[in-house]
Amino acid sequence: MGQSSAQTLDEQVILGQVDSLIALSRKAFREGDQGLANTLAARAQDLARSQSGEQSLAYIQACSGKADLYRQLGQYRQAEVTLGEVLTIQRARPLDLSFQNNLISLARVREEMGKLEGAAQCLEELDRIRQDSLDHQDPRRLATLGDLIRLYRDMGRYEQADSLFASARDLVTLAGLQPNIDYAHMVSTMADLYRETEQFALAEQYYLEALTVLAKLRQKETSEYVSNLTGLAGTYIDMGQVDKAGKYYRDAQDKVGSGWFNNRLDYGPVLKGLAEYYRLEQKYRKARNLYEQALDRMDRDLKTEFPSYALCLHDLATLDMQEGNWSYAEESLIVAKEIWERLPGARVPGYPKTMMALGEVYRNMGNLSKAESLFMEAKAYWEKTLGDQYPLYVINLIDLARLAWERDAYHQADSLYAQASVIGRRRLANAVHYMSERELAKYLQKFKDTQSEILSFALRSPVHDQTAGACYDNALFYKGFLLNAARQIRTHALADPGTTPIFLELSAMRRMIGKEYARPIEERVELNLFEARVDSLEKELACMISGKEDLMQQVEWTDIRQSLDTGQAAIEFIRYSPYPSTTADQVRYAAMVVTPDGSVPWMVDLFGEDTLSFVLQPNMPRDETYVKFIYASASRGFVVSGPPQPTLNELIWHKLEARGIRDYPEIFLSSAGVLYRLNIGAIEVGTDTLLLDQYRLHLVGSTRYLTQRPPVTEPSFLQDTAVIYGGIRYDPLPEFTQQDQNTPSSVPENMVENPDTMSVVSRALTSGWTYLPGTFKEVKSLRSLLDTVEIPHIQYTGTNAREETFKHMGQFGWPPSPRLIHIGTHGYFFPDPQEAPADHLLERQPVFMASDQPMMRSGLIMAGANFTWTTDQQPPSGMDDGTLTAYEISQLDLSGTELVVLSACETGLGDIEGNEGVYGLQRAFSIAGTRYLIMSLWQVDDEKTTRFMNTFYRHWLGINNPGKDHQEMDIHAAFLQTQKEMRDLFIDHYSWAGFILVE
């Protein structure tokens, strides 16, 4: 045997001895004998140096083993130095696998030391080596990319992480690779990133993908799987979907509690994720227990210098802040801040978050100078790293604005609040592009408190040059936001052949949901499936449209001002929760007024909701006495017993007149909250003088209507036709009764009803809905008028006035809907069953009454409805039940309809959702696309209703204009003229003020 062969053999023997010593060292460490582990690792290093030299493979192996032991012992500096020495020796052989493995080890050590820049340099070098040396489709490169993406995320280099992730996904696609554990780690990392930046659609998508991949790889019993469960749940929490989040948090809790997880090094961070859920659910005791367990476990695992430990301290401090334990919160946050300062490479977003929280603690402790310093430092940090679009930046602005307000620095607060408003609107507008309607509704709630705070400032501050405009802009954007979003998506979807099929499928699924809601709860076997499909289609549609159109085109108060003519004004009533909160008024109302000559909108604080609610007496039957109680004054001889109460004029209009609203005789106004229950024009402002005598009032859903009004010269509607419903028979249809002959007999036509809605419903449940003879007279009268002006029309009366006839004329893709739809029938509205008073609960409640969907608790009664209302049965399969719900109407296309007239009782009622509007027939027809709607706030008797409608139609159709060849009158002008004539004829509000026109 030659000398060279003998030398090689000796090296192999030594290498084997070194490997054995390293293996024994690791075994000793696992058994808890750290001293022996250290001794064995040092012996391996000495043996390799003395027998083979410092350039040998044995020495490199021994140093790598020693560095690994240092890392496990938490001696990161020694590990870093040792690996640095080894890599210097190996630098000439970069293709050696051991060199590449040591680069990975050094990157991990530096990451755990918080030296993220140094760790990233190691991985960037490794990726360059593998790009040049490996096959382009080699899966080993995927692991490198995944680690590098995670580092970029932790460093706040989000754009680089996003770009690298796209490259990694291309690698998987081009190579035809099956997703492996490295891919799952990478997808999970990106899900975390997208959650931090509030790109919730992508976060949800990638958390779900990571969970699917891990499940396929049989990795459900791993910390990675649990972390994705808590991450997905946290995303749903951020979106306001607490119910959805609960499922995934419970799954995570079950896995953590199963025992296998207890010895994992990442047990502490997972406990932190579970604690977050309980904190947000206000289960503070459970949350505190889990936070403390998490901190104890990370302390035991030598992770007190890790970002996860600092984040857990921050979250525990947040819990203390919620409970008012400011000194405990300060203590935790100071420790967390010190940890972040020792980890300069991992400071985003944890470090500025901690500064913001500590600043809030000092603000509440009265140390405003310290608070301001921390808030300003955090603001500078966001601007330097993640920019002003990062979600927490706007909260930082609010913190600074609030502090400036408390210090009477009004100009500074005014500017900061205005900036925050702009960014907040931008965030919500972006959400339209990827959220379903249900998700948007929940996410919208996150913005309510901030908008109330900004409005409170603008109302109280002597300086509000910027916030006055910002608040009006907020009203234009947020009021009716969901309604506007639904309209815009529908318009754009139908205009694009590529998205129309999806929208039509979505409409079909929503109709199926409507049918499911109409069934008893125990029979809704497919509801969850349908709702999931609708959510999926809505997201798909929003994403497809997002790249082509600005769905939520911003309208600003200056656009409203430009749309006003001399003598016109626009008023946005707004409902808000005062900041700081007071026990006196939990909710208040204000008015914001734009005039054509105003430099900023007027800000007028009006009244507390409790005061107006007391005046409105919501539990009184809406009969003639009720209307007199609300609208009449002592000048008409109506005296209310008890202590004097403020009048509607004193509450709503008096302060506006004090500001000079009388200079603007034509007003476009948008209601809010309980004001939707009122006919504002009918408010008395003096003896025999009403608001409608002094002003030309236009009731609009939002004053942004002024920027969207069709020009006066717009051509007539495509279908100058009319469809009329009235004289409807509600008895079970013959097709219904074939399956059961024991249905109630028909109800006498002359049965008289109590105007109280619940009395009507109670009677309907036993005897059925009563025939309304006056509505048949309306049909005959209107038919005659339409014949006079030669407008083609179709009438549906008796048993022909079926629900399906209405749905048929609103189908997408069919000829445009008729210009006029007149419906004379019963309307119904039930309040939220969770809020209804006990005396409003019936022994047997219809499905519609008990529904948790507000658009199901409002609707119209069509032919044959008594079958469902008086029995517990459903009509034969494939047939409608005769109850046309607001939800079903909202799914129709009535964009060809200029005017819908609902002449029956209380069709203007519905659930009031703050500034979003009335969830009832008004909203339904608006979503469906109609331009004008006439409806009623209370029940008016047949004779007066018929007279009102006949008078209105004669004015509108031009029949009262002799010699003018039936020249039509503007709808609004015709309605005002009708109100005037009916008031002169009947005097009392009850007979004429129940009808309102909404544009």
Secondary structure, 3 states (H helix, E strand, C coil): CCHHHHHHHHHHHHHHHHHHHHHHHHHHHHCCCHHHHHHHHHHHHHHHHHHHCCCCHHHHHHHHHHHHHHHHCCCHHHHHHHHHHHHHHHCCCCCCHHHHHHHHHHHHHHHHHCCHHHHHHHHHHHHHHHHHHCCCCCCHHHHHHHHHHHHHHHHCCHHHHHHHHHHHHHHHHHHCCCCCHHHHHHHHHHHHHHHHCCCHHHHHHHHHHHHHHHHHCCCCCCHHHHHHHHHHHHHHHHCCCHHHHHHHHHHHHHHHCCCCCCCCCCHHHHHHHHHHHHHHCCCHHHHHHHHHHHHHHHHHCCCCCCHHHHHHHHHHHHHHHHCCCHHHHHHHHHHHHHHHHHCHHHCCCHHHHHHHHHHHHHHHCCCHHHHHHHHHHHHHHHHHCCCCCCHHHHHHHHHHHHHHHHCCCHHHHHHHHHHHHHHHHHHHHHHCCCCCHHHHHHHHHHHHHHHHHHHHHHHHCCCCCCHHHHHHHHHHHHCCHHHHHHHHHHHHHHHCCCCHHHHHHHHHHHHHHHHHHCCCHHHCCCHHHHHHHHHHHHHHHHHHHHCCCCCCCCCCHHHHHHHCCCCEEEEEEEEECCCCCCCCCCCEEEEEEECCCCCCCEEEEEEEHHHHHHHHCCCCCCCHHHHHHHHCCHHHCCCCCCCCCCCHHHHHHHHHHHHCHHHCCEEEEECCHHHHHCCHHHCEEECCEEHHHHCEEEECCCCCHHHHCCCCCCCCCCCCCEEEEEEECCCCCHHHHCCCCCCCCCCCCCCCCCCCHHHHHHHHHHCCCCCCHHHHHHHHHHHHHHHHCCCCEEEEEECCCCHHHHHHCCCCCCCCCCCEEEECCCEEECCCCCCCCHHHCCCCCCHHHHCCCCCCCEEEECCCCHHHHHCCCCCCCCCCCCEEEHHHHHCCCCCCCCEEEECCCCCCCEEECCCCCEEEHHHHHHHHCCCEEEEECCCCCHHHHHHHHHHHHHHHCCCCCCCCCCCCCCHHHHHHHHHHHHHHHHCCHHHHCCEEEEC
